[in-house]
Amino acid sequence: MPDVRKTPPPGTSQGVVYDLAAARARTVAPAPEGADVAGFSGQALELARANTVVRESPETRAEKIRALRARIEAGEYRPDPREIARRIIAQGL
């Protein structure tokens, strides 16, 4: 079953896309001829944006994480795999 696993090889990275339509619509302007160029990949920019969102999230998120960790440690957390799959598909990941 060679086509079952279609994940990238170890050591490669993938960007996080929260808005697939916006990510596809982005374009990069070309550098002027003869100019030195330093740039960031789209994946690096997405990662930077994701890090910013995480750092700026309200304290309520931290409280939710603490509560979830407590449920996991107590053995009370039972996620519904169908609901997880449905949300992943709905987000276009």
C-alpha positions, 0 to 999 in steps of 0.5 A, spaced: 500 500 500 505 505 497 499 510 496 496 510 503 501 514 507 502 521 503 506 525 509 512 529 507 519 525 509 522 527 516 525 534 517 520 537 512 516 543 515 509 544 513 505 551 514 499 552 518 493 555 513 487 558 517 484 561 511 485 557 505 482 562 500 486 568 502 493 563 502 491 562 495 490 569 493 496 572 496 502 574 491 509 576 492 511 582 488 518 581 484 524 584 486 527 590 482 532 587 477 539 587 480 537 588 487 539 584 493 533 580 495 532 577 502 525 574 503 521 569 507 517 563 505 509 563 505 510 558 510 514 562 514 510 568 514 504 563 516 508 560 522 510 567 524 502 569 524 500 563 528 505 565 533 503 572 534 496 569 535 498 564 540 502 569 544 496 574 544 490 570 545 487 571 552 488 568 559 481 564 558 485 560 553 490 558 558 485 557 563 481 552 558 488 549 557 489 548 564 482 545 565 483 540 559 490 538 562 486 536 568 481 532 565 486 528 561 491 527 567 484 524 571 482 520 565 476 523 564 477 526 557 474 522 551 474 526 545 469 524 539 474 522 533 468 523 529 467 530 531 474 531 531 474 529 523 468 533 522 471 540 524 478 538 521 474 537 514 470 544 516 476 548 517 479 545 510 486 542 513 
